[in-house]
Amino acid sequence: MNREYEQRSLITIHPSLFTRRDWLCGLVAAALATVFSLLLLAHDPLIFWNDDYEISILPVFADMARAWNNGEIPLLSPYSWACGNLAGEFQYGVFSVFINALIVCVWKLPLTFSQQAAAISTTHLAVLSAGAFLVARGRKLSVSLSIFVALVASLNGWIICWGASDWFGALGAFTWLPWVWWAAERALDPKRSRWRFLWPAPFVYLLIAGGFPYTVLMLALVLVCLALRAAFEVRTVDTASPARTRPCGLARLTRIGPLIAGITLGFGLAAPAWLALLDYVHGSARESLHPSAHWQWLVPWNAWPGLILPSWTVNWLDFSSRFTPHGATELACGLVPPIALLTGFIANGRALLKTIRWEIALLFVVFILAMIPTAGVFRWSFRWLPLLHLVLALCAAEALVLFSQKQRLFAAFLMLLLVIMVIIGSLFLRTGGERLFPLAWIFLGLALGSSV
């Protein structure tokens, strides 16, 4: 094993000192996400300029840049497809300092619309990658495994195909979820100073102001998991006073106090964004959508083999409430995470479950939420997939740490076996989709290469 796993938990109870090397490696993770984005852009110059991004978001961003250049606050615009009130629209992130500063900078450059969209999305992908890297390093994972987590979190199928190229609000908000996670762990560390409650506040603000209600739900779910973990499982071992290993209710509440304070401060900073949303959503077109919209874009139960083979095609309920064949591109996560986690449970089930039982519980909850309808303005439950990819990557990285050399060979063999089984299954069930080949050959080559 690469590290000691006794008393391990989601919350680190000892100070996690980030060295200069860690920050530099975080920049490397951001650079890798940037390079991948540039490769996509070289393949298709319009990759980041589609649908809502093209007809709604980028024109509004242009108007926001014009407003700032004229010394105005961009609260109204004639270019929004739903309403001219940008504050009530929420998805444009008009109250986010980061988004506004980025828009002003990008619009100073001589770029076309598609290049401006690429610059904004690529910047957010880089920041998202760096944040996921810090979360993994905060858990004392190696640099290589932390970069692995960063790439899965920032370059998975849902983020690229929807967040970065269509629904910018999803990317603009989710970018900060790993940063909130990392900061929340620091706020829950009793070894840090009394000012540790300040860590989550700016990132909670940036997440909420980013403009995506679903990400606020993700934030709530992650923070509840962290708080419960800190309150009921993490204990500071004191051999001189064993009674301290079983804190009373007041001590548990005190332990999560800095996190609650930081979250409250962050929500306060983001108050203009969420108050405007709550004020203007009543009676709006978004609130009055037909109930059938809540059944659209749920992840079908038979689509999950797409975690291994993204071309896996089954019927999804689309925007028109009709079942149509759809490939599982949103489930693409680099092949390794699901197989690493499965191998970990086969080879080191008890030890792995003891280490990541809270993360597994979180993963299971998100897995279920992605397949069931929600209510109100929360529709299209496949929007939970970015969080699923992040948690899955963290669990897979923890599983990889426990592997011995023989278990690594077993994992490679299992990868090859599962890839072959899924390919054969897709041929037999006719779920391979139009791009089964050459994708199947590529995945077979990767699986064979890992087993050599």
N, C-alpha and C positions, 0 to 999 in steps of 0.2 A: 504494500500500500504506500501511497505517496505522502500520507499525512495521518495524524492521529484523529480518530473519529469519536473518541469518548466525549460525552457531554456536548456533542455537536447539535446545532439547531439552526433554524431559520434566522434567529437573531444572534449575532455574535456578542458574547458576554465579555470579551476582552477587546481592548482598543485595536482597531484595524488601521495600522499606520500605512498610508499610501506614500510610497516613495516616488522620487522623480522618475524612476524607471516605469512605475505603474502608470503615471500620467502620460509618459511618452508612448507606452504601449496602447493606452486609450486613444491617443492620436493616430496610431497605426490602424486600430480598428476602424476609426472614422475614415481614414484614408482608403482602406479596403472597400468600404461601402461606397465611397466616392468613385473609386476606379470602376466598380461594378456598374454604377449608374452611368458613367461615361461610356462604357462598353455598350450598354443598352441604347444610349443616345446615338452612338455611332451606327448601330444596327438600324435604328428607326428614329429619325430626328423628331418625330411627333409622339414618341412613346409616352411622354409626360403631359400631353396636351390632348385630352379626350373628354367627350361628354360634358359633365358638369364643369370640369376644369376649363374647358374651352368656351362654353356659352355663358358661364355664370361667374366662376371664381376669378379667373384672370382679368376679365374686364373690370370687375369691382376692385381688384388689386391695383389696376392702373388708375382708377378714380381715387383710391386711397393715396397713392403716390402723388397724384395731382393736388389733392387736398393738403397734404403736408407741405408740398413745395409752395403752396399759396398761403401757408400759415393757418390752415383751418384744421379742425378735428374731423376726421372722416366718419361721420355718424349717419349721413344720408347719401343715397346714390340712386341714379336712374337706371342702373345696370343690373340690379338684382332680379333674378327670374321669379322670385316669390314676393318680394316687397322691397321698397326703397329704404326701409329702416334697417341699416346694417347692424345696429346694436340688437334689435329684436331678432334678426336673422341668425345671429350667434356663430354660424359656421365660418364666417370670414375672420374671426379672431381680431376684431377691431380694438379690443381692450388689451391685447397681448403686446407688451413692449417688444418682445423678440420678433414677432411677425411684422409689426409695423416698421421696426428698424431694418429688418431684412428687405422688406418691400422697397423702402426708400433707397437702400444701397443698390439693389438689383436694378431699379429703374434709372439709376444714374449711368448704367452701362449701356452701350449701343447694341442691344440684343433684340431679337425678334420675339414675338409672343411665345412661341414654342421654346425658345431658349430661356426666356424668363421663367416659364413654368419649370423647366429642367433645373435651373439654378435654385429655385425655392425648394423644390422637392429634394434635390440632392443634398442641400444643406441640412434639411431636417433628417434625412436618412443618416447622414454622418453624425449628427448629434444623438440620434437614437442609438446608433451603434456604440458610441462612446459611453452612453448611459448604461446600456446592457453590460458592457465590459466592466464598468465599475461595480455593478451589482454582483457579478460573478467573482470579481477580485475581493469584494467585501466578504464573501463567503470563503475566502482563502483557497480558491481554485487556482490552478496554474495559469500562467499567461496564455498558453496555447488553448486551454479549455475556455478561458474567459473570452478569447477572440472567437472561438467557436460559438459561444452563446451570443455574442454581439452580432455575428453574421446571420445567425438564424433569426434573431429578433428583428433585424433591420431589413433583411432581404428575402423574407418568406413570401410565398405566393400572394397572400392577401394584401400585405403592405405594398408590394410592387404593383399588383394589378388593380387595386382599388384605392388605397390610401395615397400613393404617390402619383397616380395618373388620373384619378377621377374625383374622389371625395377628399379634397385636401384637408378639410376639417378633421377627418379621422387621423391623418398623419400628423397634423399640427398639434393635436392634443396628445396622441399616444407617444409621440417623441419624448414626452416628459415623464411618462409612467415609470420607466426604469430609474430615472433620476429621483423620483419621489420614493421609490422602493429603497434605493441606496441611502437616501437622506433619512428615511424613517428608521432604518436599522441603526444609524448613528444616533438618532434621537433616543432610541430605546437602550442604548449602551450605558449602563450606570457608571462606567469608568470614565465617561467623558464629563466635561464641565457642566455647570448649571445652565449654560447658554445653549446647550445642545438642542433645545426645542426650536431654535431658529432654523436648523438645517432644512426641515421639510417645507417651510413656509413659501420660499420663492418658487419652488418647483410645483407645489400644489397650485399656486396662483397661475403659473404658466400653463399647466395642464387644463385647468378649468377655463381660462381665457382662450385656450387654443381653439375651442369651438366645436366640441363633439360630445353630446350628452352620454353616449354609450361609454366613453372613456371615463366619465365621472363615476358610472356604475362600476367599471373595472377598478378604479381607484378605491372606491368604498369596499369592494370585495377583498382587495389585497391588504388594505389597512386593517380590516376586521381580522383577517388571518394573522397578520403580524401582531396585533394587539392581543388576540387570544393566545397565541404562542408565548408571548412575553409574560402574560398574566398567569398561565396555568402550567407551563412546562419549563421555561428557562429558570434556572436557579443558580445563584452564586454560591459555590461550595465553600463552606467555612468549617474546617475540621475542628477549630477551637470551640465552635458553637453550632453543633449539628442542627439545632432547632431552626437556624436561619435558612436551612434548605427547604423549609415548608412555610412560605410567607402567608400571612393572614390576608383577609380580603382587602384591608386598608393598604397593606404593603403592595399587593398586586395592582391596586388602583394607582398608587403612587408611582409604580414602575412605568405605567403607560401614560402618566400625566404629561411628560414632555412631548410625547407624540400627539396627544390630544391638543395641547397648547399650540404646537406647530401647525397642525391641520386647521385649527380654528383661525389662526393668524393668516394662513394661506387663503382660506375661504373669505376672510375679510378683505384681503387684497384684491380678490377676484370678484368682489360684490357687484361692481358695475356690470360685469358680464352676466352673472346668473340672475341678478335682479331684473335686468332688462329682458332676459329670456322668459322668466316667469311672468312678467308683466304683459308681454306681447304675444305669448303663445296661445292665450285663451281666445278662442274664436278664430284662430288662424287656419289657413289651409292645411297646415301640417297636423293640427289637432283633429281636424274634421275628416281625415282620411278614412276610407272604407275599412271596416274591420278585417276584410280579407287581406289587407296589407300586412297584418301581423303574422300571416301564415306564409308569406313569401320569403324566399331565400333562407329557409331553415336548412341546416346541414342534414341531408338524408342519412338514415342509419346505415345504408349500404354504400355510402360514399367514402367511408373512412379508409379503405385500402388506398385511397389517393395520397395518404401520408407516405406511402412507399412508391406508388406509381402515379404521378400527377395527371397522366392522360386518362386515368380511370373515369369512365363516363357513365353516369346514371341520370335519371330524371330528377331535376330540381324544379321547384315551383318558382317561376320567374316573376318579373314586375307585372306581368299581365295576368297573374294567377293561373297560368297554364303550366302543366308539366312538360318540360322540354329537356332533351339531352344536354348535359353540361359536364365538361371536364372538371376534374378536381384541382384545378390550378391553385385555388385558394389554400389548399392543404399542403402544397409543396413546401418542404422544410429541409431539403438537403439529404434525405434518405437516412442519415445516421441517427437522429434523435429517437424516433420510435423503436428502431432496432436495438440501440444501445440500452434504452430503458427496459425493453422486453428481456434482453440478455441479462441485464442486471438482476431482474427478479428471478430468472431461472437459476443463475449462478450464485447470487448473494442475496436471496430474497429477504431473509430476516434482518441482516445487517443493513441492507439498503432501505428497507421500510422503516427501521428504527431511525435512520438518518433523515429521511425526507418524507415522513408520514404526513406532515402538515402541507407540504407542497403537493403530495399526491392527492390529498383531500381537495386542495384548491384546483388541481388539474381536473379532477373528476367533476367538480361543480361546474367549471367552465365548459367541460365536455357536454354535460347535460344541457346547460343553458343555450349552447349553440344549436341544439336540436329542437327546442321548444319555443313556442311563440311568447312574446312579451306584450306589454300593454302600453297605452298612451302613445307618446311620441317615440317610444322605443320599439322599432320594428326592424325586420330583417336580422334575425338572430345570428346569422353567420358573421356579423360584426364582432362577435366575441373571439373570433379566431386569432387576432394578433396577440391577445393575452394568452391563449392556449399555446401558441408557438413559443412565447417567452418562457412560460412555466415548464413546458415540455423540454426546452433546451437546457434549463437549469437542472431539471431532474436527470436528463441524459448525461450531463456533465458530471453530476455526482455519481452516477452509475459507472461512468468510465474511470473515475478515480479508484474505485474499488477493484477494478479488473487486474488479475494476475496475467502473466504472459500467456498461459494456456487459455484463460478466459477470453483474452483478446482474439486468439485464433478461433475460439468457438463463436465469438461474436461475428467474425468475418465469415465463417461458414454459414451461420444462421442468416446473415445478410444475403448471401448468395442464394440460399435455399428459399428465403421469403420472396426475393425478387423473381426467381424462376416460377414459384407457385403463383404469385400475383399475375405474372405475364400469361402463364397457362390459363389461369382462371379468367383473365380478361378475354382471351381468345375463345374459350369455351362459352362464356356468358355473353360474349359480344359487347363488352364494356371497355374495350381498349381505346376507343376514340380514334379520331383521324390521325393523331400524332403518336400512336403507339410505337411505330417505327419511324425514325431511328432512335426514339427515346429509349425503347427497350434495350437496344444494343448498347447505348451509352451506359445505362444503369447496370447491365450485365458486365460490361467492361470494368466499371468502378468496383462492383462486388468481387469480380475475379482478381482485380488488382489488389484489393484489401486482403484477400485470402492468401496471396502469394508470399 
